[in-house]
Amino acid sequence: MSSAPERPDSFRTGTAEREDAVRLLGEHYAEGRLTGEEYETRVSAAYAAENRAGLRPLFDDLPAPRPACLQPPPEPFYPQPYQPYAQPVPYFEQPMSDKSKVTAGVLQLVFPFGVGRFYTGDAGTGVAQLLVTIFTCGLGAIWSWIDGIILLANGGTDSTGRRLQG
């Protein structure tokens, strides 16, 4: 017991490896790859094998599956070098609208029936605010005022989805 074996085939086999080899020989026999006489010969050789080199010739002429101990060792895992994520596109480099958020917000506050939304090209919301203001006898203007404050504070988008200019 002076040093460890240099080759994996010289490693001694255990009971679990022998039983795995016998089980796989049984699968090959069940699929018709081995005759009854070949199967018995190989099973007795598998139980008599002292190391992996004794198991290897039993599977040389057979296709997969093979015992796990006869499989090549897995490739070692080498971590990839650090690669940072792609840098995000800065907010100001996105295309801006030719419309102004200040103009849209002021129009919403001064004319509280959707004029600011018509200015930005959002006709659907503009028509909805106009109809709500008319049908509620002016109480629906609260929606337009709140929308105007939001446009002034956060901006918004025009009909093409571009951010309004500051």
C-alpha positions in Angstrom: 0.0 0.0 0.0 2.8 2.4 -0.8 1.1 4.6 -3.4 -2.1 5.0 -5.2 -2.6 3.3 -8.6 -1.7 5.4 -11.5 -4.3 4.1 -14.0 -8.1 4.0 -13.3 -8.2 0.4 -14.7 -6.0 -0.8 -11.9 -8.5 0.4 -9.2 -10.1 -2.4 -7.3 -13.8 -3.1 -7.9 -16.3 -3.2 -5.2 -19.5 -5.3 -4.8 -21.7 -2.4 -6.1 -19.6 -2.1 -9.3 -19.7 -5.8 -9.9 -23.5 -5.9 -9.4 -23.9 -3.0 -11.7 -21.9 -4.8 -14.4 -24.0 -8.0 -13.9 -27.3 -6.0 -14.1 -26.2 -4.4 -17.4 -25.1 -7.7 -18.8 -28.6 -9.0 -17.9 -30.0 -6.0 -20.0 -27.8 -7.0 -22.9 -28.9 -10.6 -22.6 -32.6 -9.6 -22.5 -32.1 -7.6 -25.7 -30.6 -10.6 -27.4 -27.1 -9.4 -27.7 -25.7 -12.3 -25.7 -26.4 -16.0 -25.8 -27.2 -17.8 -22.6 -23.7 -19.4 -22.5 -22.0 -16.0 -23.1 -24.1 -14.4 -20.4 -23.1 -17.0 -17.8 -19.5 -16.8 -18.7 -19.5 -13.0 -18.5 -21.4 -12.9 -15.2 -19.0 -15.3 -13.6 -16.1 -13.2 -14.9 -17.7 -10.0 -13.6 -18.0 -11.5 -10.1 -14.4 -12.7 -10.3 -13.0 -9.4 -11.5 -10.6 -7.8 -9.0 -10.2 -4.5 -10.8 -11.7 -2.4 -13.5 -9.4 -3.9 -16.1 -11.2 -7.2 -15.4 -14.6 -5.7 -16.2 -13.6 -3.7 -19.3 -13.3 -6.7 -21.7 -16.8 -7.9 -20.8 -18.3 -4.8 -22.4 -15.8 -4.1 -25.3 -18.0 -5.7 -28.0 -21.3 -4.4 -26.5 -23.0 -1.0 -27.1 -24.1 1.3 -24.4 -25.1 1.1 -21.5 -21.8 0.3 -19.7 -21.1 0.3 -16.0 -20.5 3.7 -14.5 -17.0 2.7 -13.4 -16.0 2.2 -17.0 -17.3 5.5 -18.2 -14.7 8.2 -18.9 -14.2 10.6 -16.1 -16.2 13.8 -16.3 -14.5 16.9 -17.7 -13.2 19.1 -14.9 -15.2 22.3 -14.3 -13.4 25.4 -15.0 -15.3 28.6 -14.0 -15.6 31.1 -16.8 -13.7 34.4 -16.4 -15.8 37.3 -15.2 -17.8 38.9 -18.0 -19.9 41.8 -16.9 -23.4 42.2 -18.2 -23.9 44.5 -21.2 -24.1 48.1 -20.2 -27.6 49.5 -20.3 -28.5 52.1 -22.8 -28.7 55.5 -20.9 -32.1 57.0 -20.6 -31.1 60.2 -22.5 -29.9 58.3 -25.5 -33.4 57.0 -26.3 -35.2 58.9 -29.0 -37.2 61.8 -27.6 -40.5 63.1 -28.9 -40.7 66.5 -30.5 -43.5 67.3 -28.0 -42.9 68.9 -24.6 -44.1 67.5 -21.3 -44.5 71.1 -19.9 -46.8 72.1 -22.8 -48.8 68.9 -22.4 -49.1 69.4 -18.6 -50.0 73.0 -18.8 -52.7 72.4 -21.5 -54.2 69.7 -19.2 -54.3 72.1 -16.3 -55.6 75.2 -18.1 -58.1 73.4 -20.4 -59.2 70.4 -18.3 -61.0 68.4 -20.9 -58.2 66.4 -22.5 -56.4 69.1 -24.6 -53.0 68.0 -23.4 -53.7 64.5 -24.5 -54.8 65.6 -27.9 -51.5 67.5 -28.1 -49.4 64.4 -27.4 -51.3 62.4 -29.9 -53.2 60.2 -27.4 -56.6 60.9 -28.9 -58.3 58.0 -27.1 -57.5 59.3 -23.7 -58.3 62.9 -24.8 -61.8 61.9 -26.0 -62.4 59.9 -22.8 -61.5 62.9 -20.7 -63.6 65.2 -22.8 -66.7 63.0 -22.5 -66.2 62.4 -18.8 -65.9 66.2 -18.2 -69.1 66.8 -20.3 -71.2 64.0 -18.8 -70.3 64.9 -15.2 -71.0 68.6 -15.7 -67.3 69.5 -15.1 -66.6 67.2 -12.1 -64.6 64.9 -14.5 -62.1 67.7 -14.9 -60.4 66.3 -11.8 -59.1 63.5 -14.0 -57.6 66.0 -16.4 -56.0 68.0 -13.6 -54.4 64.9 -12.0 -53.2 63.8 -15.5 -51.7 67.3 -16.1 -49.8 67.1 -12.8 -48.5 63.7 -13.6 -47.4 64.9 -17.1 -45.5 67.8 -15.5 -43.9 65.6 -12.9 -43.0 62.4 -14.7 -43.6 63.3 -18.3 -45.2 60.8 -20.6 -45.1 59.4 -24.1 -46.4 60.6 -27.4 -48.5 58.5 -29.8 -45.4 56.7 -31.1 -44.2 55.7 -27.5 -41.2 58.2 -27.4 -40.7 60.1 -24.1 -41.8 63.7 -24.0 -39.1 66.3 -23.8 -38.5 68.2 -20.6 
